[in-house]
Amino acid sequence: MPRLEGVTHGKVHEGFEVTISEKFVVLKVKIEEVVEISHKGILKREAL
């Protein structure tokens, strides 16, 4: 199974904040697949 380098090699995740300005765009997104990432970086995929 594929692995993610940032998860398997202990790199620290960075927090971030999102701000919304007075003008913004709304996007419609179609989700085709859900991917669960384990603490070891193993990917588990589920098609929708």
PDB file of N, CA, C and O in Angstrom:
ATOM      1  N   MET A   1       0.838  -1.182   0.000  1.00  0.00           N
ATOM      2  CA  MET A   1       0.000   0.000   0.000  1.00  0.00           C
ATOM      3  C   MET A   1       0.885   1.249   0.000  1.00  0.00           C
ATOM      4  O   MET A   1       1.984   1.221   0.555  1.00  0.00           O
ATOM      5  N   PRO A   2       0.427   2.335  -0.609  1.00  0.00           N
ATOM      6  CA  PRO A   2       1.221   3.570  -0.636  1.00  0.00           C
ATOM      7  C   PRO A   2       1.324   4.193   0.751  1.00  0.00           C
ATOM      8  O   PRO A   2       0.427   4.032   1.579  1.00  0.00           O
ATOM      9  N   ARG A   3       2.409   4.899   0.997  1.00  0.00           N
ATOM     10  CA  ARG A   3       2.623   5.577   2.276  1.00  0.00           C
ATOM     11  C   ARG A   3       2.945   7.042   2.016  1.00  0.00           C
ATOM     12  O   ARG A   3       3.423   7.401   0.940  1.00  0.00           O
ATOM     13  N   LEU A   4       2.680   7.880   3.004  1.00  0.00           N
ATOM     14  CA  LEU A   4       2.988   9.296   2.895  1.00  0.00           C
ATOM     15  C   LEU A   4       4.241   9.598   3.700  1.00  0.00           C
ATOM     16  O   LEU A   4       4.339   9.212   4.865  1.00  0.00           O
ATOM     17  N   GLU A   5       5.202  10.287   3.087  1.00  0.00           N
ATOM     18  CA  GLU A   5       6.468  10.584   3.746  1.00  0.00           C
ATOM     19  C   GLU A   5       6.288  11.384   5.033  1.00  0.00           C
ATOM     20  O   GLU A   5       6.934  11.075   6.034  1.00  0.00           O
ATOM     21  N   GLY A   6       5.432  12.399   5.036  1.00  0.00           N
ATOM     22  CA  GLY A   6       5.257  13.246   6.214  1.00  0.00           C
ATOM     23  C   GLY A   6       4.735  12.483   7.419  1.00  0.00           C
ATOM     24  O   GLY A   6       5.022  12.853   8.557  1.00  0.00           O
ATOM     25  N   VAL A   7       3.970  11.418   7.183  1.00  0.00           N
ATOM     26  CA  VAL A   7       3.409  10.629   8.279  1.00  0.00           C
ATOM     27  C   VAL A   7       4.408   9.580   8.738  1.00  0.00           C
ATOM     28  O   VAL A   7       4.580   9.380   9.940  1.00  0.00           O
ATOM     29  N   THR A   8       5.069   8.907   7.805  1.00  0.00           N
ATOM     30  CA  THR A   8       5.942   7.801   8.173  1.00  0.00           C
ATOM     31  C   THR A   8       7.283   8.247   8.733  1.00  0.00           C
ATOM     32  O   THR A   8       7.955   7.453   9.391  1.00  0.00           O
ATOM     33  N   HIS A   9       7.696   9.488   8.497  1.00  0.00           N
ATOM     34  CA  HIS A   9       9.002   9.929   8.970  1.00  0.00           C
ATOM     35  C   HIS A   9       8.917  10.996  10.051  1.00  0.00           C
ATOM     36  O   HIS A   9       9.896  11.704  10.290  1.00  0.00           O
ATOM     37  N   GLY A  10       7.768  11.127  10.709  1.00  0.00           N
ATOM     38  CA  GLY A  10       7.638  11.968  11.882  1.00  0.00           C
ATOM     39  C   GLY A  10       7.747  13.462  11.667  1.00  0.00           C
ATOM     40  O   GLY A  10       8.103  14.182  12.601  1.00  0.00           O
ATOM     41  N   LYS A  11       7.457  13.956  10.483  1.00  0.00           N
ATOM     42  CA  LYS A  11       7.480  15.401  10.269  1.00  0.00           C
ATOM     43  C   LYS A  11       6.290  16.040  10.985  1.00  0.00           C
ATOM     44  O   LYS A  11       5.200  15.468  11.008  1.00  0.00           O
ATOM     45  N   VAL A  12       6.491  17.207  11.560  1.00  0.00           N
ATOM     46  CA  VAL A  12       5.456  17.875  12.331  1.00  0.00           C
ATOM     47  C   VAL A  12       4.426  18.522  11.404  1.00  0.00           C
ATOM     48  O   VAL A  12       4.778  19.138  10.398  1.00  0.00           O
ATOM     49  N   HIS A  13       3.158  18.373  11.756  1.00  0.00           N
ATOM     50  CA  HIS A  13       2.094  19.024  10.989  1.00  0.00           C
ATOM     51  C   HIS A  13       1.993  20.471  11.438  1.00  0.00           C
ATOM     52  O   HIS A  13       2.106  20.762  12.629  1.00  0.00           O
ATOM     53  N   GLU A  14       1.781  21.376  10.497  1.00  0.00           N
ATOM     54  CA  GLU A  14       1.661  22.786  10.822  1.00  0.00           C
ATOM     55  C   GLU A  14       0.190  23.176  10.847  1.00  0.00           C
ATOM     56  O   GLU A  14      -0.580  22.796   9.965  1.00  0.00           O
ATOM     57  N   GLY A  15      -0.194  23.943  11.875  1.00  0.00           N
ATOM     58  CA  GLY A  15      -1.559  24.452  11.952  1.00  0.00           C
ATOM     59  C   GLY A  15      -1.713  25.636  11.016  1.00  0.00           C
ATOM     60  O   GLY A  15      -0.723  26.276  10.663  1.00  0.00           O
ATOM     61  N   PHE A  16      -2.931  25.937  10.611  1.00  0.00           N
ATOM     62  CA  PHE A  16      -3.169  27.086   9.752  1.00  0.00           C
ATOM     63  C   PHE A  16      -4.549  27.645  10.036  1.00  0.00           C
ATOM     64  O   PHE A  16      -5.416  26.954  10.571  1.00  0.00           O
ATOM     65  N   GLU A  17      -4.738  28.887   9.677  1.00  0.00           N
ATOM     66  CA  GLU A  17      -6.030  29.545   9.852  1.00  0.00           C
ATOM     67  C   GLU A  17      -6.533  30.023   8.496  1.00  0.00           C
ATOM     68  O   GLU A  17      -5.744  30.374   7.618  1.00  0.00           O
ATOM     69  N   VAL A  18      -7.839  30.034   8.337  1.00  0.00           N
ATOM     70  CA  VAL A  18      -8.450  30.509   7.104  1.00  0.00           C
ATOM     71  C   VAL A  18      -9.319  31.720   7.453  1.00  0.00           C
ATOM     72  O   VAL A  18     -10.146  31.669   8.363  1.00  0.00           O
ATOM     73  N   THR A  19      -9.115  32.791   6.721  1.00  0.00           N
ATOM     74  CA  THR A  19      -9.964  33.968   6.905  1.00  0.00           C
ATOM     75  C   THR A  19     -10.741  34.210   5.625  1.00  0.00           C
ATOM     76  O   THR A  19     -10.259  33.903   4.535  1.00  0.00           O
ATOM     77  N   ILE A  20     -11.939  34.758   5.752  1.00  0.00           N
ATOM     78  CA  ILE A  20     -12.775  35.036   4.592  1.00  0.00           C
ATOM     79  C   ILE A  20     -12.887  36.549   4.436  1.00  0.00           C
ATOM     80  O   ILE A  20     -13.300  37.256   5.355  1.00  0.00           O
ATOM     81  N   SER A  21     -12.512  37.026   3.261  1.00  0.00           N
ATOM     82  CA  SER A  21     -12.649  38.457   2.990  1.00  0.00           C
ATOM     83  C   SER A  21     -14.105  38.772   2.652  1.00  0.00           C
ATOM     84  O   SER A  21     -14.946  37.874   2.600  1.00  0.00           O
ATOM     85  N   GLU A  22     -14.391  40.041   2.426  1.00  0.00           N
ATOM     86  CA  GLU A  22     -15.758  40.434   2.092  1.00  0.00           C
ATOM     87  C   GLU A  22     -16.195  39.877   0.748  1.00  0.00           C
ATOM     88  O   GLU A  22     -17.386  39.648   0.541  1.00  0.00           O
ATOM     89  N   LYS A  23     -15.268  39.655  -0.164  1.00  0.00           N
ATOM     90  CA  LYS A  23     -15.577  39.069  -1.466  1.00  0.00           C
ATOM     91  C   LYS A  23     -14.978  37.663  -1.496  1.00  0.00           C
ATOM     92  O   LYS A  23     -13.783  37.483  -1.260  1.00  0.00           O
ATOM     93  N   PHE A  24     -15.811  36.680  -1.786  1.00  0.00           N
ATOM     94  CA  PHE A  24     -15.301  35.315  -1.871  1.00  0.00           C
ATOM     95  C   PHE A  24     -16.106  34.506  -2.871  1.00  0.00           C
ATOM     96  O   PHE A  24     -17.194  34.913  -3.278  1.00  0.00           O
ATOM     97  N   VAL A  25     -15.574  33.365  -3.265  1.00  0.00           N
ATOM     98  CA  VAL A  25     -16.192  32.494  -4.262  1.00  0.00           C
ATOM     99  C   VAL A  25     -16.600  31.188  -3.583  1.00  0.00           C
ATOM    100  O   VAL A  25     -15.865  30.656  -2.751  1.00  0.00           O
ATOM    101  N   VAL A  26     -17.776  30.680  -3.945  1.00  0.00           N
ATOM    102  CA  VAL A  26     -18.237  29.396  -3.435  1.00  0.00           C
ATOM    103  C   VAL A  26     -18.055  28.366  -4.549  1.00  0.00           C
ATOM    104  O   VAL A  26     -18.507  28.576  -5.675  1.00  0.00           O
ATOM    105  N   LEU A  27     -17.398  27.262  -4.235  1.00  0.00           N
ATOM    106  CA  LEU A  27     -17.156  26.210  -5.222  1.00  0.00           C
ATOM    107  C   LEU A  27     -18.019  24.993  -4.916  1.00  0.00           C
ATOM    108  O   LEU A  27     -18.227  24.650  -3.752  1.00  0.00           O
ATOM    109  N   LYS A  28     -18.516  24.347  -5.953  1.00  0.00           N
ATOM    110  CA  LYS A  28     -19.240  23.085  -5.806  1.00  0.00           C
ATOM    111  C   LYS A  28     -18.247  21.964  -6.089  1.00  0.00           C
ATOM    112  O   LYS A  28     -17.598  21.946  -7.134  1.00  0.00           O
ATOM    113  N   VAL A  29     -18.136  21.028  -5.148  1.00  0.00           N
ATOM    114  CA  VAL A  29     -17.142  19.965  -5.262  1.00  0.00           C
ATOM    115  C   VAL A  29     -17.843  18.613  -5.251  1.00  0.00           C
ATOM    116  O   VAL A  29     -18.709  18.361  -4.413  1.00  0.00           O
ATOM    117  N   LYS A  30     -17.469  17.751  -6.181  1.00  0.00           N
ATOM    118  CA  LYS A  30     -17.995  16.385  -6.215  1.00  0.00           C
ATOM    119  C   LYS A  30     -16.929  15.453  -5.661  1.00  0.00           C
ATOM    120  O   LYS A  30     -15.828  15.376  -6.206  1.00  0.00           O
ATOM    121  N   ILE A  31     -17.249  14.736  -4.573  1.00  0.00           N
ATOM    122  CA  ILE A  31     -16.293  13.814  -3.953  1.00  0.00           C
ATOM    123  C   ILE A  31     -16.456  12.443  -4.598  1.00  0.00           C
ATOM    124  O   ILE A  31     -17.547  11.873  -4.608  1.00  0.00           O
ATOM    125  N   GLU A  32     -15.369  11.930  -5.129  1.00  0.00           N
ATOM    126  CA  GLU A  32     -15.399  10.631  -5.796  1.00  0.00           C
ATOM    127  C   GLU A  32     -14.756   9.533  -4.955  1.00  0.00           C
ATOM    128  O   GLU A  32     -15.012   8.350  -5.180  1.00  0.00           O
ATOM    129  N   GLU A  33     -13.920   9.916  -3.983  1.00  0.00           N
ATOM    130  CA  GLU A  33     -13.194   8.919  -3.205  1.00  0.00           C
ATOM    131  C   GLU A  33     -12.841   9.499  -1.845  1.00  0.00           C
ATOM    132  O   GLU A  33     -12.512  10.680  -1.734  1.00  0.00           O
ATOM    133  N   VAL A  34     -12.909   8.665  -0.809  1.00  0.00           N
ATOM    134  CA  VAL A  34     -12.493   9.051   0.533  1.00  0.00           C
ATOM    135  C   VAL A  34     -11.247   8.236   0.862  1.00  0.00           C
ATOM    136  O   VAL A  34     -11.209   7.025   0.646  1.00  0.00           O
ATOM    137  N   VAL A  35     -10.219   8.923   1.393  1.00  0.00           N
ATOM    138  CA  VAL A  35      -8.976   8.237   1.739  1.00  0.00           C
ATOM    139  C   VAL A  35      -8.701   8.448   3.221  1.00  0.00           C
ATOM    140  O   VAL A  35      -8.618   9.584   3.687  1.00  0.00           O
ATOM    141  N   GLU A  36      -8.560   7.345   3.965  1.00  0.00           N
ATOM    142  CA  GLU A  36      -8.236   7.397   5.387  1.00  0.00           C
ATOM    143  C   GLU A  36      -6.734   7.140   5.528  1.00  0.00           C
ATOM    144  O   GLU A  36      -6.203   6.206   4.927  1.00  0.00           O
ATOM    145  N   ILE A  37      -6.052   7.969   6.321  1.00  0.00           N
ATOM    146  CA  ILE A  37      -4.616   7.835   6.520  1.00  0.00           C
ATOM    147  C   ILE A  37      -4.377   7.360   7.943  1.00  0.00           C
ATOM    148  O   ILE A  37      -4.753   8.043   8.896  1.00  0.00           O
ATOM    149  N   SER A  38      -3.752   6.188   8.099  1.00  0.00           N
ATOM    150  CA  SER A  38      -3.470   5.676   9.436  1.00  0.00           C
ATOM    151  C   SER A  38      -2.286   6.417  10.042  1.00  0.00           C
ATOM    152  O   SER A  38      -1.598   7.163   9.346  1.00  0.00           O
ATOM    153  N   HIS A  39      -2.045   6.215  11.338  1.00  0.00           N
ATOM    154  CA  HIS A  39      -0.922   6.874  11.999  1.00  0.00           C
ATOM    155  C   HIS A  39       0.425   6.403  11.453  1.00  0.00           C
ATOM    156  O   HIS A  39       1.438   7.070  11.666  1.00  0.00           O
ATOM    157  N   LYS A  40       0.456   5.271  10.756  1.00  0.00           N
ATOM    158  CA  LYS A  40       1.688   4.769  10.126  1.00  0.00           C
ATOM    159  C   LYS A  40       1.814   5.227   8.675  1.00  0.00           C
ATOM    160  O   LYS A  40       2.799   4.908   8.009  1.00  0.00           O
ATOM    161  N   GLY A  41       0.824   5.974   8.180  1.00  0.00           N
ATOM    162  CA  GLY A  41       0.876   6.486   6.815  1.00  0.00           C
ATOM    163  C   GLY A  41       0.287   5.559   5.770  1.00  0.00           C
ATOM    164  O   GLY A  41       0.452   5.800   4.574  1.00  0.00           O
ATOM    165  N   ILE A  42      -0.392   4.511   6.191  1.00  0.00           N
ATOM    166  CA  ILE A  42      -1.020   3.589   5.249  1.00  0.00           C
ATOM    167  C   ILE A  42      -2.344   4.190   4.788  1.00  0.00           C
ATOM    168  O   ILE A  42      -3.135   4.673   5.598  1.00  0.00           O
ATOM    169  N   LEU A  43      -2.572   4.156   3.485  1.00  0.00           N
ATOM    170  CA  LEU A  43      -3.786   4.734   2.904  1.00  0.00           C
ATOM    171  C   LEU A  43      -4.852   3.675   2.715  1.00  0.00           C
ATOM    172  O   LEU A  43      -4.578   2.597   2.189  1.00  0.00           O
ATOM    173  N   LYS A  44      -6.090   3.983   3.151  1.00  0.00           N
ATOM    174  CA  LYS A  44      -7.243   3.095   2.949  1.00  0.00           C
ATOM    175  C   LYS A  44      -8.241   3.884   2.118  1.00  0.00           C
ATOM    176  O   LYS A  44      -8.760   4.901   2.579  1.00  0.00           O
ATOM    177  N   ARG A  45      -8.517   3.430   0.901  1.00  0.00           N
ATOM    178  CA  ARG A  45      -9.374   4.159  -0.044  1.00  0.00           C
ATOM    179  C   ARG A  45     -10.769   3.558  -0.078  1.00  0.00           C
ATOM    180  O   ARG A  45     -10.949   2.347   0.050  1.00  0.00           O
ATOM    181  N   GLU A  46     -11.764   4.447  -0.257  1.00  0.00           N
ATOM    182  CA  GLU A  46     -13.160   4.031  -0.387  1.00  0.00           C
ATOM    183  C   GLU A  46     -13.814   4.871  -1.477  1.00  0.00           C
ATOM    184  O   GLU A  46     -13.937   6.088  -1.336  1.00  0.00           O
ATOM    185  N   ALA A  47     -14.235   4.223  -2.567  1.00  0.00           N
ATOM    186  CA  ALA A  47     -14.909   4.921  -3.659  1.00  0.00           C
ATOM    187  C   ALA A  47     -16.344   5.202  -3.237  1.00  0.00           C
ATOM    188  O   ALA A  47     -16.968   4.400  -2.543  1.00  0.00           O
ATOM    189  N   LEU A  48     -16.857   6.347  -3.662  1.00  0.00           N
ATOM    190  CA  LEU A  48     -18.235   6.714  -3.317  1.00  0.00           C
ATOM    191  C   LEU A  48     -19.160   6.513  -4.480  1.00  0.00           C
ATOM    192  O   LEU A  48     -20.358   6.772  -4.368  1.00  0.00           O
TER     193      LEU A  48
END
